[in-house]
């Protein structure tokens, strides 16, 4: 898989002149790090982090970082590594409440273009698992599962007169997106972690979703491996901040890192 990614990255910028020709030192340094050092580092791997999960994590982190060029390079690699049409779509759908429609629409359009080339019939089969009228109730229940009983409602928001936003978290975020088929709850929490890790100014939200990851069975070791694999695409500061937060949350949760 990563040999093909290396080849595609080399040719990506210009069909006539490859990166090996225009930037040989850069392509050598980056490719050796991203596709050899990181991939083969024992501390950057976990028994649950196979190529399929690795691709989903990197795709989510790239979307969070708003890296369309890198996304276009990674998309065919992910698809041919087993990330399905449904999974690709669900990653973008889930990203929408976390990073906003303005940031996810270009990625949805690019996926649709790619799937058309691959002769995938659109629209895909519906993945909604609950009726619309049950979203708020199911979302509230899921919120307690992921974030604990204390997260049932945000009293501070209600005191500020923004209780409607708190209600939207239940119905229009968790209820509408996290209850869908196509991805497991563990996969959804890993994706949320990657999307938030790749963005600035999301420390509180990242902390909450790290705790949710631990609650659904994604260990601290697994999350550190995920952050390590995403590091070449999002940079050291954001990946290191995520690792530090994992360690803090795991310590408070009495998990071993």
N, C-alpha and C positions, 0 to 999 in steps of 0.2 A: 504493500500500500504506500509506504513512505518513499520508496524509490520512484513511484509514479508521481507523487506529489512534488518531489524534487524536480523531476523532469518538467512538469507543468509550470512550476514556479520559474524555472529557467527560461521558458518560452513565453511567459505571460505578457510581459510588457510590450514586446514588439515582435511581430511575426518574422521580420527580416533580420533583426539583430537580437540575439538572445541575451539574457542577463550574463551568461558566461562571457559574452563578447563585450558588453557595455560596462559591466560591474563585476569582473571576475573575483576580486577580493571579497566583495560583499557577499556574493552568492556562496562562496566557499565558506566564509565564517558562519553565516546564518544557517546554511543547509547542514553543515557538520553538527552545529549545536542542536537545531530543531529536530532533525531527522536521524540523528545518531546518538549524541550525548543524552538528550532528554528522553528519547524513546527507550534507550537501553539502561538508563539509570535505575537501579533497584528501588531507591527511595522515591522515585517518581512513578512507580507502578504499584498496582494492587491487583489481587486475584479477580476482583470484579470489574477491573478496567480493561476490557478487551478492546479490539479495534472499533467495534460498533459503538460502545459507550464513549470511547476516546473521541471519535468523530463527532458524536452528538455534543459532547462537552465543548470541543473547539468551535463548532458551528455556533453554538449559543454564545460563547465568549466573543467571537468575532462580531456577531450581531450586536451584543452589548457595547462593544467598542466602536460600532459603526464603521466597520472595515469592508466596504462592498467589494473592493478589488480582491482582498484575501478570501472573501466569501465565494466569489465567482471561481476562484482557484480551487477552493475546498469542496464546493458543491458536488462536482462529478466524482471526486474521490470518495466522498461520504456515501453517495448513492451506490456506487459500485463496491463499496465495502459493507453493504447490507443495511444502511439507513434507508428505510422505506419512504415512499411518497407520503404516506400518512404521517410518519414520524417527522419528516422535514416540515410539513405543514403545521403540525402540532407545536413544534418548537417556535415557529413564528407566531402562531396564535397565542401561545402562552406568553411570549415576549410582549405582546401588545399592552396588557395592563401594567406591565412592569416598566417599559421604556416608552410607551406611547405609540399611537397609530402613525404619527408623522415619521417615526423612526423605523417602523416595521413594514410599512407599505412597499417600499422599494424592494425589500427582500422577498415579500410574497409575490410580487410581480416577477422577480428574477427566477424564483422557483417555478412559477407557472410556465414561463418561457422555456425553462430547461425541461420540465416534464412533457411539454408539447413536443419538443425535439425527440424525447425518448418514447413518444407515442403512448403516453399515459393518458387515459381518458379522464377528462375533467368535466364536472366536479367529481371529487372522490366520494366514496360512500360516507354518509353522515356518521359522526362519532359522538354526538350528544347522547349521554346515558341517562339523563333525568329530564322530566318535564320542566318547562319554563317556570311554572308556578311553584315548583319545589326548590328552585335555585337558592333562595335566601335561607331556607331551613337547612338544606344539605350543606350549603357553604358555611353556615354557622357551626354545624356539627364538625365539619372538616377543620375549621379554624381551631376548635378546641383540641382536636386530635394533633394538629401540627404544632400549635403554639401554646397549648395548655389552657386550663380553665380561666386563668387571669386575662387571656386574650379575647374572651368572649365578646367584650365590647370595650371601646376606648372612651372612658369617661371624660378625659381631657378634651377630646374632640367634641363631645356632646356639650360640655360646658361652654365651649367657644361658639356654639351654634352650628357646628359642622357635623352633627350626628348623621346626616345623610351620607357623608363620605364613608363613615364607619359602616353604615348599612350596605353601601356599595361593595365594600371589601367582601362581605359575605355573599351577596347575590350576584354582583356583576364581575367580580374577580374570581374568588374561589369557586362559587357555585357554577358560574358560566364556563370556566376554563379548566379548573383542576379536577372536576368530576368527569371530564370527557374520557372516552376510550382512546386508544392509540398509543398512549404512554402509560407506564406504571407510575404509581405515586413516588416511588424511589427515583425514577428517571425525571419526573417533573421537578422534584426538589433539587436534584443535581443541576438541571437546566436553570432553575431559578438562581441557584448559587452562582453559576457561571455568568448569567446575564448581569447580576448585581455586582459581582467581583470586577467586571470589566468596565463599570461606570464609576465616575467620581461621585462623591457626596451621597453615598448610599450605605453608610456605616451601620446605622440602626437596622435598616432593612436586611442587610447582609447578615448581621448578627442573628436576627430572628430566623432567617432561612437556614443558617447553619444549625441552629437548635432544631429546626424542623427536620433537617436532614438526619440528624442524630436520632430523632424520635422515630423516623421511618426505617432506620436500619443502615443508613449510609454512614460508615464510621469516620472518625477523624482522620485516620490513615488514608482512607479512600479519598476524602475531600482534599487532603494535602497532595495526593497523587494527581487528582484532577487539576488543581491549581498549578502544579508543576508542568503538566502537559500543555496547559493554556498559556504559560508564561511567555514563550517566544512570540505569541500573537498579541498579548496585551501589555507586556513589559514587566520589569522587576517590581516597581513600586506597588502596582495594584495586586500582583500575585503575592508579594511579601506581606502586604497589609491583610490580605485574605488569610494567609497562613497564620499570622499572629492572632487574628480573630478566631480562627478555628481552635488554636491552642487555648485561648482564654475561655471560650465557650465550653470546650471539652473539659477543661479543668473544673469549671463550675458545675458541669454535669457529671464529674468524676469519671470521665472516660480517659483511657490511656491513648496518647497521641503516638 
